[in-house]
Amino acid sequence: MGSFIPVPKHKFQRWLKRKFNIIQLKSSKHEIYDNPAKPLLRPITLHHGYDSVPPLHIKTSLSNINRSYGLNISLNQFMAEIRSL
């Protein structure tokens, strides 16, 4: 799995927007992200007060994106893409 650590929330948000056009739909205590044109099976939820996204949340979000769009993005590929942002 390599060096899989929490990711800064702003980088995760940028990755979602650039790669899949997934945008923030709602904001309150939790921020809800989805693509209105091509919805995910389950929207991605981030807690408003946290500055980073924990590894388990990244893993489940990747699983959701892979199932929703028929992809196979690995954790290593994701981390490499995040580092390049």
PDB file with SEQRES, HELIX, SHEET and CRYST1 records, atoms N, CA, C and O in Angstrom:
SEQRES   1 A   85  MET GLY SER PHE ILE PRO VAL PRO LYS HIS LYS PHE GLN          
SEQRES   2 A   85  ARG TRP LEU LYS ARG LYS PHE ASN ILE ILE GLN LEU LYS          
SEQRES   3 A   85  SER SER LYS HIS GLU ILE TYR ASP ASN PRO ALA LYS PRO          
SEQRES   4 A   85  LEU LEU ARG PRO ILE THR LEU HIS HIS GLY TYR ASP SER          
SEQRES   5 A   85  VAL PRO PRO LEU HIS ILE LYS THR SER LEU SER ASN ILE          
SEQRES   6 A   85  ASN ARG SER TYR GLY LEU ASN ILE SER LEU ASN GLN PHE          
SEQRES   7 A   85  MET ALA GLU ILE ARG SER LEU                                  
HELIX    1 AA1 LYS A    9  PHE A   20  1                                  12    
HELIX    2 AA2 PRO A   55  TYR A   69  1                                  15    
HELIX    3 AA3 LEU A   75  ARG A   83  1                                   9    
SHEET    1 AA1 2 VAL A   7  PRO A   8  0                                        
SHEET    2 AA1 2 SER A  52  VAL A  53 -1                                        
SHEET    1 AA2 3 ILE A  23  SER A  27  0                                        
SHEET    2 AA2 3 HIS A  30  ASP A  34 -1                                        
SHEET    3 AA2 3 ILE A  44  HIS A  47 -1                                        
CRYST1    1.000    1.000    1.000  90.00  90.00  90.00 P 1           1          
ATOM      1  N   MET A   1       0.820  -1.182   0.000  1.00  0.00           N  
ATOM      2  CA  MET A   1       0.000   0.000   0.000  1.00  0.00           C  
ATOM      3  C   MET A   1       0.865   1.247   0.000  1.00  0.00           C  
ATOM      4  O   MET A   1       0.371   2.320  -0.346  1.00  0.00           O  
ATOM      5  N   GLY A   2       2.138   1.153   0.374  1.00  0.00           N  
ATOM      6  CA  GLY A   2       2.999   2.328   0.313  1.00  0.00           C  
ATOM      7  C   GLY A   2       2.739   3.277   1.460  1.00  0.00           C  
ATOM      8  O   GLY A   2       2.173   2.890   2.483  1.00  0.00           O  
ATOM      9  N   SER A   3       3.147   4.508   1.290  1.00  0.00           N  
ATOM     10  CA  SER A   3       2.951   5.516   2.331  1.00  0.00           C  
ATOM     11  C   SER A   3       1.576   6.135   2.166  1.00  0.00           C  
ATOM     12  O   SER A   3       1.403   7.119   1.446  1.00  0.00           O  
ATOM     13  N   PHE A   4       0.625   5.559   2.828  1.00  0.00           N  
ATOM     14  CA  PHE A   4      -0.764   6.004   2.734  1.00  0.00           C  
ATOM     15  C   PHE A   4      -1.098   6.759   4.004  1.00  0.00           C  
ATOM     16  O   PHE A   4      -1.289   6.158   5.061  1.00  0.00           O  
ATOM     17  N   ILE A   5      -1.169   8.072   3.900  1.00  0.00           N  
ATOM     18  CA  ILE A   5      -1.368   8.945   5.041  1.00  0.00           C  
ATOM     19  C   ILE A   5      -2.578   9.843   4.783  1.00  0.00           C  
ATOM     20  O   ILE A   5      -3.078   9.897   3.659  1.00  0.00           O  
ATOM     21  N   PRO A   6      -3.056  10.550   5.818  1.00  0.00           N  
ATOM     22  CA  PRO A   6      -4.144  11.502   5.564  1.00  0.00           C  
ATOM     23  C   PRO A   6      -3.741  12.515   4.492  1.00  0.00           C  
ATOM     24  O   PRO A   6      -2.574  12.890   4.380  1.00  0.00           O  
ATOM     25  N   VAL A   7      -4.722  12.944   3.715  1.00  0.00           N  
ATOM     26  CA  VAL A   7      -4.492  13.878   2.607  1.00  0.00           C  
ATOM     27  C   VAL A   7      -5.144  15.211   2.973  1.00  0.00           C  
ATOM     28  O   VAL A   7      -6.258  15.226   3.498  1.00  0.00           O  
ATOM     29  N   PRO A   8      -4.473  16.324   2.706  1.00  0.00           N  
ATOM     30  CA  PRO A   8      -5.117  17.621   2.948  1.00  0.00           C  
ATOM     31  C   PRO A   8      -6.446  17.705   2.188  1.00  0.00           C  
ATOM     32  O   PRO A   8      -6.543  17.327   1.021  1.00  0.00           O  
ATOM     33  N   LYS A   9      -7.460  18.211   2.886  1.00  0.00           N  
ATOM     34  CA  LYS A   9      -8.804  18.241   2.302  1.00  0.00           C  
ATOM     35  C   LYS A   9      -8.847  19.050   1.013  1.00  0.00           C  
ATOM     36  O   LYS A   9      -9.549  18.663   0.079  1.00  0.00           O  
ATOM     37  N   HIS A  10      -8.127  20.151   0.934  1.00  0.00           N  
ATOM     38  CA  HIS A  10      -8.171  20.975  -0.276  1.00  0.00           C  
ATOM     39  C   HIS A  10      -7.611  20.226  -1.492  1.00  0.00           C  
ATOM     40  O   HIS A  10      -8.069  20.442  -2.614  1.00  0.00           O  
ATOM     41  N   LYS A  11      -6.615  19.341  -1.272  1.00  0.00           N  
ATOM     42  CA  LYS A  11      -6.084  18.547  -2.390  1.00  0.00           C  
ATOM     43  C   LYS A  11      -7.088  17.480  -2.818  1.00  0.00           C  
ATOM     44  O   LYS A  11      -7.262  17.234  -4.012  1.00  0.00           O  
ATOM     45  N   PHE A  12      -7.748  16.848  -1.852  1.00  0.00           N  
ATOM     46  CA  PHE A  12      -8.758  15.842  -2.171  1.00  0.00           C  
ATOM     47  C   PHE A  12      -9.907  16.480  -2.943  1.00  0.00           C  
ATOM     48  O   PHE A  12     -10.391  15.902  -3.916  1.00  0.00           O  
ATOM     49  N   GLN A  13     -10.349  17.661  -2.524  1.00  0.00           N  
ATOM     50  CA  GLN A  13     -11.423  18.369  -3.217  1.00  0.00           C  
ATOM     51  C   GLN A  13     -11.004  18.733  -4.640  1.00  0.00           C  
ATOM     52  O   GLN A  13     -11.794  18.596  -5.574  1.00  0.00           O  
ATOM     53  N   ARG A  14      -9.774  19.193  -4.805  1.00  0.00           N  
ATOM     54  CA  ARG A  14      -9.275  19.551  -6.140  1.00  0.00           C  
ATOM     55  C   ARG A  14      -9.213  18.321  -7.035  1.00  0.00           C  
ATOM     56  O   ARG A  14      -9.565  18.391  -8.213  1.00  0.00           O  
ATOM     57  N   TRP A  15      -8.767  17.192  -6.483  1.00  0.00           N  
ATOM     58  CA  TRP A  15      -8.678  15.937  -7.246  1.00  0.00           C  
ATOM     59  C   TRP A  15     -10.070  15.503  -7.712  1.00  0.00           C  
ATOM     60  O   TRP A  15     -10.238  15.122  -8.870  1.00  0.00           O  
ATOM     61  N   LEU A  16     -11.066  15.557  -6.826  1.00  0.00           N  
ATOM     62  CA  LEU A  16     -12.433  15.186  -7.194  1.00  0.00           C  
ATOM     63  C   LEU A  16     -12.955  16.066  -8.329  1.00  0.00           C  
ATOM     64  O   LEU A  16     -13.577  15.573  -9.270  1.00  0.00           O  
ATOM     65  N   LYS A  17     -12.700  17.363  -8.233  1.00  0.00           N  
ATOM     66  CA  LYS A  17     -13.199  18.309  -9.240  1.00  0.00           C  
ATOM     67  C   LYS A  17     -12.516  18.093 -10.584  1.00  0.00           C  
ATOM     68  O   LYS A  17     -13.188  18.021 -11.613  1.00  0.00           O  
ATOM     69  N   ARG A  18     -11.190  17.989 -10.590  1.00  0.00           N  
ATOM     70  CA  ARG A  18     -10.449  17.863 -11.859  1.00  0.00           C  
ATOM     71  C   ARG A  18     -10.675  16.520 -12.536  1.00  0.00           C  
ATOM     72  O   ARG A  18     -10.819  16.453 -13.757  1.00  0.00           O  
ATOM     73  N   LYS A  19     -10.705  15.467 -11.759  1.00  0.00           N  
ATOM     74  CA  LYS A  19     -10.749  14.124 -12.354  1.00  0.00           C  
ATOM     75  C   LYS A  19     -12.170  13.700 -12.742  1.00  0.00           C  
ATOM     76  O   LYS A  19     -12.357  13.053 -13.773  1.00  0.00           O  
ATOM     77  N   PHE A  20     -13.154  14.048 -11.947  1.00  0.00           N  
ATOM     78  CA  PHE A  20     -14.510  13.526 -12.162  1.00  0.00           C  
ATOM     79  C   PHE A  20     -15.588  14.601 -12.185  1.00  0.00           C  
ATOM     80  O   PHE A  20     -16.771  14.278 -12.293  1.00  0.00           O  
ATOM     81  N   ASN A  21     -15.210  15.859 -12.088  1.00  0.00           N  
ATOM     82  CA  ASN A  21     -16.168  16.965 -12.027  1.00  0.00           C  
ATOM     83  C   ASN A  21     -17.139  16.787 -10.859  1.00  0.00           C  
ATOM     84  O   ASN A  21     -18.310  17.157 -10.945  1.00  0.00           O  
ATOM     85  N   ILE A  22     -16.629  16.214  -9.769  1.00  0.00           N  
ATOM     86  CA  ILE A  22     -17.428  16.045  -8.560  1.00  0.00           C  
ATOM     87  C   ILE A  22     -17.301  17.338  -7.759  1.00  0.00           C  
ATOM     88  O   ILE A  22     -16.198  17.763  -7.417  1.00  0.00           O  
ATOM     89  N   ILE A  23     -18.431  17.950  -7.469  1.00  0.00           N  
ATOM     90  CA  ILE A  23     -18.433  19.251  -6.806  1.00  0.00           C  
ATOM     91  C   ILE A  23     -19.204  19.192  -5.496  1.00  0.00           C  
ATOM     92  O   ILE A  23     -19.953  18.250  -5.237  1.00  0.00           O  
ATOM     93  N   GLN A  24     -19.003  20.220  -4.675  1.00  0.00           N  
ATOM     94  CA  GLN A  24     -19.713  20.313  -3.414  1.00  0.00           C  
ATOM     95  C   GLN A  24     -21.149  20.734  -3.681  1.00  0.00           C  
ATOM     96  O   GLN A  24     -21.396  21.773  -4.294  1.00  0.00           O  
ATOM     97  N   LEU A  25     -22.092  19.924  -3.218  1.00  0.00           N  
ATOM     98  CA  LEU A  25     -23.508  20.222  -3.424  1.00  0.00           C  
ATOM     99  C   LEU A  25     -24.123  20.924  -2.220  1.00  0.00           C  
ATOM    100  O   LEU A  25     -24.931  21.839  -2.376  1.00  0.00           O  
ATOM    101  N   LYS A  26     -23.741  20.495  -1.020  1.00  0.00           N  
ATOM    102  CA  LYS A  26     -24.315  21.047   0.199  1.00  0.00           C  
ATOM    103  C   LYS A  26     -23.205  21.265   1.218  1.00  0.00           C  
ATOM    104  O   LYS A  26     -22.161  20.614   1.177  1.00  0.00           O  
ATOM    105  N   SER A  27     -23.454  22.183   2.117  1.00  0.00           N  
ATOM    106  CA  SER A  27     -22.500  22.412   3.187  1.00  0.00           C  
ATOM    107  C   SER A  27     -23.252  22.793   4.445  1.00  0.00           C  
ATOM    108  O   SER A  27     -24.111  23.675   4.436  1.00  0.00           O  
ATOM    109  N   SER A  28     -22.920  22.123   5.511  1.00  0.00           N  
ATOM    110  CA  SER A  28     -23.396  22.469   6.843  1.00  0.00           C  
ATOM    111  C   SER A  28     -22.349  21.886   7.772  1.00  0.00           C  
ATOM    112  O   SER A  28     -21.189  22.293   7.718  1.00  0.00           O  
ATOM    113  N   LYS A  29     -22.722  20.963   8.607  1.00  0.00           N  
ATOM    114  CA  LYS A  29     -21.736  20.278   9.438  1.00  0.00           C  
ATOM    115  C   LYS A  29     -20.891  19.333   8.583  1.00  0.00           C  
ATOM    116  O   LYS A  29     -19.724  19.079   8.881  1.00  0.00           O  
ATOM    117  N   HIS A  30     -21.498  18.823   7.523  1.00  0.00           N  
ATOM    118  CA  HIS A  30     -20.817  17.940   6.585  1.00  0.00           C  
ATOM    119  C   HIS A  30     -20.932  18.516   5.176  1.00  0.00           C  
ATOM    120  O   HIS A  30     -21.941  19.126   4.822  1.00  0.00           O  
ATOM    121  N   GLU A  31     -19.896  18.315   4.390  1.00  0.00           N  
ATOM    122  CA  GLU A  31     -19.903  18.750   2.994  1.00  0.00           C  
ATOM    123  C   GLU A  31     -20.223  17.534   2.128  1.00  0.00           C  
ATOM    124  O   GLU A  31     -19.587  16.490   2.264  1.00  0.00           O  
ATOM    125  N   ILE A  32     -21.192  17.665   1.252  1.00  0.00           N  
ATOM    126  CA  ILE A  32     -21.644  16.572   0.389  1.00  0.00           C  
ATOM    127  C   ILE A  32     -21.121  16.831  -1.024  1.00  0.00           C  
ATOM    128  O   ILE A  32     -21.332  17.909  -1.581  1.00  0.00           O  
ATOM    129  N   TYR A  33     -20.434  15.834  -1.605  1.00  0.00           N  
ATOM    130  CA  TYR A  33     -19.866  15.958  -2.941  1.00  0.00           C  
ATOM    131  C   TYR A  33     -20.459  14.910  -3.863  1.00  0.00           C  
ATOM    132  O   TYR A  33     -20.613  13.747  -3.489  1.00  0.00           O  
ATOM    133  N   ASP A  34     -20.791  15.341  -5.078  1.00  0.00           N  
ATOM    134  CA  ASP A  34     -21.312  14.429  -6.098  1.00  0.00           C  
ATOM    135  C   ASP A  34     -21.219  15.116  -7.457  1.00  0.00           C  
ATOM    136  O   ASP A  34     -20.946  16.314  -7.539  1.00  0.00           O  
ATOM    137  N   ASN A  35     -21.444  14.357  -8.508  1.00  0.00           N  
ATOM    138  CA  ASN A  35     -21.486  14.889  -9.862  1.00  0.00           C  
ATOM    139  C   ASN A  35     -22.952  14.880 -10.286  1.00  0.00           C  
ATOM    140  O   ASN A  35     -23.519  13.810 -10.506  1.00  0.00           O  
ATOM    141  N   PRO A  36     -23.578  16.058 -10.406  1.00  0.00           N  
ATOM    142  CA  PRO A  36     -25.004  16.079 -10.757  1.00  0.00           C  
ATOM    143  C   PRO A  36     -25.315  15.419 -12.108  1.00  0.00           C  
ATOM    144  O   PRO A  36     -26.387  14.837 -12.279  1.00  0.00           O  
ATOM    145  N   ALA A  37     -24.396  15.506 -13.055  1.00  0.00           N  
ATOM    146  CA  ALA A  37     -24.635  14.935 -14.386  1.00  0.00           C  
ATOM    147  C   ALA A  37     -24.470  13.419 -14.406  1.00  0.00           C  
ATOM    148  O   ALA A  37     -25.151  12.727 -15.162  1.00  0.00           O  
ATOM    149  N   LYS A  38     -23.568  12.906 -13.577  1.00  0.00           N  
ATOM    150  CA  LYS A  38     -23.313  11.467 -13.520  1.00  0.00           C  
ATOM    151  C   LYS A  38     -23.124  11.077 -12.055  1.00  0.00           C  
ATOM    152  O   LYS A  38     -21.992  10.935 -11.594  1.00  0.00           O  
ATOM    153  N   PRO A  39     -24.219  10.905 -11.325  1.00  0.00           N  
ATOM    154  CA  PRO A  39     -24.144  10.705  -9.876  1.00  0.00           C  
ATOM    155  C   PRO A  39     -23.385   9.447  -9.459  1.00  0.00           C  
ATOM    156  O   PRO A  39     -23.388   8.431 -10.153  1.00  0.00           O  
ATOM    157  N   LEU A  40     -22.743   9.553  -8.314  1.00  0.00           N  
ATOM    158  CA  LEU A  40     -22.092   8.405  -7.691  1.00  0.00           C  
ATOM    159  C   LEU A  40     -23.169   7.501  -7.083  1.00  0.00           C  
ATOM    160  O   LEU A  40     -24.299   7.934  -6.862  1.00  0.00           O  
ATOM    161  N   LEU A  41     -22.807   6.242  -6.816  1.00  0.00           N  
ATOM    162  CA  LEU A  41     -23.754   5.355  -6.139  1.00  0.00           C  
ATOM    163  C   LEU A  41     -24.067   5.896  -4.752  1.00  0.00           C  
ATOM    164  O   LEU A  41     -25.184   5.761  -4.253  1.00  0.00           O  
ATOM    165  N   ARG A  42     -23.057   6.513  -4.138  1.00  0.00           N  
ATOM    166  CA  ARG A  42     -23.227   7.123  -2.822  1.00  0.00           C  
ATOM    167  C   ARG A  42     -22.401   8.404  -2.787  1.00  0.00           C  
ATOM    168  O   ARG A  42     -21.201   8.351  -3.053  1.00  0.00           O  
ATOM    169  N   PRO A  43     -22.994   9.550  -2.471  1.00  0.00           N  
ATOM    170  CA  PRO A  43     -22.222  10.795  -2.436  1.00  0.00           C  
ATOM    171  C   PRO A  43     -21.082  10.726  -1.421  1.00  0.00           C  
ATOM    172  O   PRO A  43     -21.159   9.987  -0.439  1.00  0.00           O  
ATOM    173  N   ILE A  44     -20.044  11.487  -1.662  1.00  0.00           N  
ATOM    174  CA  ILE A  44     -18.899  11.539  -0.757  1.00  0.00           C  
ATOM    175  C   ILE A  44     -19.171  12.629   0.273  1.00  0.00           C  
ATOM    176  O   ILE A  44     -19.527  13.755  -0.072  1.00  0.00           O  
ATOM    177  N   THR A  45     -18.998  12.273   1.537  1.00  0.00           N  
ATOM    178  CA  THR A  45     -19.258  13.198   2.636  1.00  0.00           C  
ATOM    179  C   THR A  45     -17.969  13.481   3.377  1.00  0.00           C  
ATOM    180  O   THR A  45     -17.254  12.558   3.768  1.00  0.00           O  
ATOM    181  N   LEU A  46     -17.668  14.765   3.572  1.00  0.00           N  
ATOM    182  CA  LEU A  46     -16.502  15.185   4.350  1.00  0.00           C  
ATOM    183  C   LEU A  46     -16.978  16.046   5.511  1.00  0.00           C  
ATOM    184  O   LEU A  46     -17.914  16.832   5.372  1.00  0.00           O  
ATOM    185  N   HIS A  47     -16.330  15.891   6.649  1.00  0.00           N  
ATOM    186  CA  HIS A  47     -16.685  16.699   7.814  1.00  0.00           C  
ATOM    187  C   HIS A  47     -16.130  18.101   7.630  1.00  0.00           C  
ATOM    188  O   HIS A  47     -14.964  18.279   7.279  1.00  0.00           O  
ATOM    189  N   HIS A  48     -16.971  19.086   7.870  1.00  0.00           N  
ATOM    190  CA  HIS A  48     -16.623  20.485   7.634  1.00  0.00           C  
ATOM    191  C   HIS A  48     -15.433  20.958   8.476  1.00  0.00           C  
ATOM    192  O   HIS A  48     -14.642  21.775   8.004  1.00  0.00           O  
ATOM    193  N   GLY A  49     -15.292  20.471   9.688  1.00  0.00           N  
ATOM    194  CA  GLY A  49     -14.278  20.980  10.605  1.00  0.00           C  
ATOM    195  C   GLY A  49     -12.892  20.382  10.454  1.00  0.00           C  
ATOM    196  O   GLY A  49     -11.962  20.854  11.109  1.00  0.00           O  
ATOM    197  N   TYR A  50     -12.711  19.369   9.626  1.00  0.00           N  
ATOM    198  CA  TYR A  50     -11.414  18.704   9.510  1.00  0.00           C  
ATOM    199  C   TYR A  50     -10.610  19.280   8.353  1.00  0.00           C  
ATOM    200  O   TYR A  50     -11.165  19.630   7.311  1.00  0.00           O  
ATOM    201  N   ASP A  51      -9.294  19.375   8.546  1.00  0.00           N  
ATOM    202  CA  ASP A  51      -8.403  19.892   7.503  1.00  0.00           C  
ATOM    203  C   ASP A  51      -7.843  18.802   6.603  1.00  0.00           C  
ATOM    204  O   ASP A  51      -7.282  19.094   5.547  1.00  0.00           O  
ATOM    205  N   SER A  52      -7.992  17.539   7.019  1.00  0.00           N  
ATOM    206  CA  SER A  52      -7.468  16.438   6.207  1.00  0.00           C  
ATOM    207  C   SER A  52      -8.516  15.332   6.101  1.00  0.00           C  
ATOM    208  O   SER A  52      -9.471  15.266   6.876  1.00  0.00           O  
ATOM    209  N   VAL A  53      -8.300  14.472   5.117  1.00  0.00           N  
ATOM    210  CA  VAL A  53      -9.200  13.336   4.879  1.00  0.00           C  
ATOM    211  C   VAL A  53      -8.460  12.081   5.343  1.00  0.00           C  
ATOM    212  O   VAL A  53      -7.374  11.793   4.841  1.00  0.00           O  
ATOM    213  N   PRO A  54      -9.029  11.325   6.295  1.00  0.00           N  
ATOM    214  CA  PRO A  54      -8.343  10.146   6.814  1.00  0.00           C  
ATOM    215  C   PRO A  54      -8.232   9.021   5.779  1.00  0.00           C  
ATOM    216  O   PRO A  54      -9.048   8.932   4.862  1.00  0.00           O  
ATOM    217  N   PRO A  55      -7.219   8.163   5.934  1.00  0.00           N  
ATOM    218  CA  PRO A  55      -6.987   7.076   4.968  1.00  0.00           C  
ATOM    219  C   PRO A  55      -8.194   6.173   4.727  1.00  0.00           C  
ATOM    220  O   PRO A  55      -8.476   5.819   3.582  1.00  0.00           O  
ATOM    221  N   LEU A  56      -8.906   5.797   5.777  1.00  0.00           N  
ATOM    222  CA  LEU A  56     -10.055   4.909   5.583  1.00  0.00           C  
ATOM    223  C   LEU A  56     -11.127   5.590   4.738  1.00  0.00           C  
ATOM    224  O   LEU A  56     -11.765   4.941   3.909  1.00  0.00           O  
ATOM    225  N   HIS A  57     -11.328   6.876   4.939  1.00  0.00           N  
ATOM    226  CA  HIS A  57     -12.330   7.609   4.154  1.00  0.00           C  
ATOM    227  C   HIS A  57     -11.914   7.696   2.686  1.00  0.00           C  
ATOM    228  O   HIS A  57     -12.757   7.620   1.792  1.00  0.00           O  
ATOM    229  N   ILE A  58     -10.624   7.854   2.444  1.00  0.00           N  
ATOM    230  CA  ILE A  58     -10.119   7.878   1.064  1.00  0.00           C  
ATOM    231  C   ILE A  58     -10.346   6.526   0.415  1.00  0.00           C  
ATOM    232  O   ILE A  58     -10.771   6.445  -0.737  1.00  0.00           O  
ATOM    233  N   LYS A  59     -10.060   5.464   1.159  1.00  0.00           N  
ATOM    234  CA  LYS A  59     -10.227   4.108   0.617  1.00  0.00           C  
ATOM    235  C   LYS A  59     -11.685   3.829   0.249  1.00  0.00           C  
ATOM    236  O   LYS A  59     -11.955   3.270  -0.814  1.00  0.00           O  
ATOM    237  N   THR A  60     -12.619   4.209   1.111  1.00  0.00           N  
ATOM    238  CA  THR A  60     -14.030   3.968   0.806  1.00  0.00           C  
ATOM    239  C   THR A  60     -14.514   4.878  -0.326  1.00  0.00           C  
ATOM    240  O   THR A  60     -15.349   4.469  -1.133  1.00  0.00           O  
ATOM    241  N   SER A  61     -13.998   6.103  -0.392  1.00  0.00           N  
ATOM    242  CA  SER A  61     -14.371   7.005  -1.492  1.00  0.00           C  
ATOM    243  C   SER A  61     -13.873   6.468  -2.825  1.00  0.00           C  
ATOM    244  O   SER A  61     -14.592   6.519  -3.823  1.00  0.00           O  
ATOM    245  N   LEU A  62     -12.641   5.949  -2.849  1.00  0.00           N  
ATOM    246  CA  LEU A  62     -12.111   5.357  -4.082  1.00  0.00           C  
ATOM    247  C   LEU A  62     -12.935   4.148  -4.506  1.00  0.00           C  
ATOM    248  O   LEU A  62     -13.210   3.968  -5.692  1.00  0.00           O  
ATOM    249  N   SER A  63     -13.326   3.328  -3.553  1.00  0.00           N  
ATOM    250  CA  SER A  63     -14.157   2.163  -3.855  1.00  0.00           C  
ATOM    251  C   SER A  63     -15.487   2.612  -4.467  1.00  0.00           C  
ATOM    252  O   SER A  63     -15.961   2.016  -5.434  1.00  0.00           O  
ATOM    253  N   ASN A  64     -16.079   3.650  -3.910  1.00  0.00           N  
ATOM    254  CA  ASN A  64     -17.335   4.190  -4.417  1.00  0.00           C  
ATOM    255  C   ASN A  64     -17.162   4.733  -5.841  1.00  0.00           C  
ATOM    256  O   ASN A  64     -17.987   4.460  -6.712  1.00  0.00           O  
ATOM    257  N   ILE A  65     -16.103   5.490  -6.074  1.00  0.00           N  
ATOM    258  CA  ILE A  65     -15.844   6.044  -7.411  1.00  0.00           C  
ATOM    259  C   ILE A  65     -15.603   4.915  -8.413  1.00  0.00           C  
ATOM    260  O   ILE A  65     -16.139   4.944  -9.521  1.00  0.00           O  
ATOM    261  N   ASN A  66     -14.801   3.923  -8.029  1.00  0.00           N  
ATOM    262  CA  ASN A  66     -14.513   2.796  -8.917  1.00  0.00           C  
ATOM    263  C   ASN A  66     -15.793   2.041  -9.282  1.00  0.00           C  
ATOM    264  O   ASN A  66     -15.992   1.697 -10.447  1.00  0.00           O  
ATOM    265  N   ARG A  67     -16.661   1.780  -8.301  1.00  0.00           N  
ATOM    266  CA  ARG A  67     -17.917   1.064  -8.576  1.00  0.00           C  
ATOM    267  C   ARG A  67     -18.869   1.921  -9.406  1.00  0.00           C  
ATOM    268  O   ARG A  67     -19.551   1.410 -10.294  1.00  0.00           O  
ATOM    269  N   SER A  68     -18.918   3.215  -9.121  1.00  0.00           N  
ATOM    270  CA  SER A  68     -19.854   4.102  -9.820  1.00  0.00           C  
ATOM    271  C   SER A  68     -19.491   4.291 -11.282  1.00  0.00           C  
ATOM    272  O   SER A  68     -20.370   4.354 -12.141  1.00  0.00           O  
ATOM    273  N   TYR A  69     -18.194   4.380 -11.569  1.00  0.00           N  
ATOM    274  CA  TYR A  69     -17.751   4.719 -12.924  1.00  0.00           C  
ATOM    275  C   TYR A  69     -17.033   3.572 -13.643  1.00  0.00           C  
ATOM    276  O   TYR A  69     -16.495   3.766 -14.733  1.00  0.00           O  
ATOM    277  N   GLY A  70     -17.023   2.387 -13.043  1.00  0.00           N  
ATOM    278  CA  GLY A  70     -16.396   1.239 -13.682  1.00  0.00           C  
ATOM    279  C   GLY A  70     -14.893   1.393 -13.852  1.00  0.00           C  
ATOM    280  O   GLY A  70     -14.338   0.988 -14.873  1.00  0.00           O  
ATOM    281  N   LEU A  71     -14.233   1.972 -12.865  1.00  0.00           N  
ATOM    282  CA  LEU A  71     -12.790   2.207 -12.931  1.00  0.00           C  
ATOM    283  C   LEU A  71     -12.055   1.285 -11.982  1.00  0.00           C  
ATOM    284  O   LEU A  71     -12.667   0.496 -11.262  1.00  0.00           O  
ATOM    285  N   ASN A  72     -10.734   1.391 -11.987  1.00  0.00           N  
ATOM    286  CA  ASN A  72      -9.906   0.613 -11.077  1.00  0.00           C  
ATOM    287  C   ASN A  72      -8.739   1.473 -10.605  1.00  0.00           C  
ATOM    288  O   ASN A  72      -7.583   1.172 -10.906  1.00  0.00           O  
ATOM    289  N   ILE A  73      -9.034   2.537  -9.871  1.00  0.00           N  
ATOM    290  CA  ILE A  73      -7.999   3.435  -9.358  1.00  0.00           C  
ATOM    291  C   ILE A  73      -7.467   2.852  -8.064  1.00  0.00           C  
ATOM    292  O   ILE A  73      -8.218   2.654  -7.109  1.00  0.00           O  
ATOM    293  N   SER A  74      -6.177   2.578  -8.034  1.00  0.00           N  
ATOM    294  CA  SER A  74      -5.558   2.006  -6.838  1.00  0.00           C  
ATOM    295  C   SER A  74      -5.179   3.123  -5.863  1.00  0.00           C  
ATOM    296  O   SER A  74      -5.140   4.298  -6.228  1.00  0.00           O  
ATOM    297  N   LEU A  75      -4.900   2.733  -4.619  1.00  0.00           N  
ATOM    298  CA  LEU A  75      -4.454   3.701  -3.618  1.00  0.00           C  
ATOM    299  C   LEU A  75      -3.128   4.334  -4.024  1.00  0.00           C  
ATOM    300  O   LEU A  75      -2.925   5.533  -3.837  1.00  0.00           O  
ATOM    301  N   ASN A  76      -2.226   3.527  -4.580  1.00  0.00           N  
ATOM    302  CA  ASN A  76      -0.929   4.054  -5.013  1.00  0.00           C  
ATOM    303  C   ASN A  76      -1.091   5.066  -6.144  1.00  0.00           C  
ATOM    304  O   ASN A  76      -0.427   6.102  -6.149  1.00  0.00           O  
ATOM    305  N   GLN A  77      -1.964   4.772  -7.094  1.00  0.00           N  
ATOM    306  CA  GLN A  77      -2.225   5.703  -8.186  1.00  0.00           C  
ATOM    307  C   GLN A  77      -2.824   7.000  -7.651  1.00  0.00           C  
ATOM    308  O   GLN A  77      -2.440   8.090  -8.075  1.00  0.00           O  
ATOM    309  N   PHE A  78      -3.766   6.876  -6.716  1.00  0.00           N  
ATOM    310  CA  PHE A  78      -4.376   8.051  -6.114  1.00  0.00           C  
ATOM    311  C   PHE A  78      -3.324   8.913  -5.416  1.00  0.00           C  
ATOM    312  O   PHE A  78      -3.292  10.129  -5.606  1.00  0.00           O  
ATOM    313  N   MET A  79      -2.464   8.287  -4.612  1.00  0.00           N  
ATOM    314  CA  MET A  79      -1.445   9.043  -3.880  1.00  0.00           C  
ATOM    315  C   MET A  79      -0.481   9.726  -4.834  1.00  0.00           C  
ATOM    316  O   MET A  79      -0.049  10.847  -4.566  1.00  0.00           O  
ATOM    317  N   ALA A  80      -0.132   9.078  -5.942  1.00  0.00           N  
ATOM    318  CA  ALA A  80       0.754   9.696  -6.922  1.00  0.00           C  
ATOM    319  C   ALA A  80       0.085  10.922  -7.556  1.00  0.00           C  
ATOM    320  O   ALA A  80       0.738  11.943  -7.772  1.00  0.00           O  
ATOM    321  N   GLU A  81      -1.200  10.821  -7.849  1.00  0.00           N  
ATOM    322  CA  GLU A  81      -1.935  11.940  -8.426  1.00  0.00           C  
ATOM    323  C   GLU A  81      -2.074  13.087  -7.424  1.00  0.00           C  
ATOM    324  O   GLU A  81      -1.996  14.254  -7.806  1.00  0.00           O  
ATOM    325  N   ILE A  82      -2.279  12.763  -6.155  1.00  0.00           N  
ATOM    326  CA  ILE A  82      -2.398  13.797  -5.114  1.00  0.00           C  
ATOM    327  C   ILE A  82      -1.071  14.535  -4.956  1.00  0.00           C  
ATOM    328  O   ILE A  82      -1.050  15.757  -4.806  1.00  0.00           O  
ATOM    329  N   ARG A  83       0.034  13.792  -4.989  1.00  0.00           N  
ATOM    330  CA  ARG A  83       1.357  14.434  -4.861  1.00  0.00           C  
ATOM    331  C   ARG A  83       1.626  15.405  -5.994  1.00  0.00           C  
ATOM    332  O   ARG A  83       2.347  16.386  -5.810  1.00  0.00           O  
ATOM    333  N   SER A  84       1.054  15.145  -7.171  1.00  0.00           N  
ATOM    334  CA  SER A  84       1.315  16.012  -8.324  1.00  0.00           C  
ATOM    335  C   SER A  84       0.443  17.268  -8.333  1.00  0.00           C  
ATOM    336  O   SER A  84       0.663  18.156  -9.156  1.00  0.00           O  
ATOM    337  N   LEU A  85      -0.530  17.357  -7.443  1.00  0.00           N  
ATOM    338  CA  LEU A  85      -1.401  18.548  -7.391  1.00  0.00           C  
ATOM    339  C   LEU A  85      -0.675  19.712  -6.746  1.00  0.00           C  
ATOM    340  O   LEU A  85      -1.242  20.797  -6.614  1.00  0.00           O  
TER     341      LEU A  85                                                      
END                                                                             
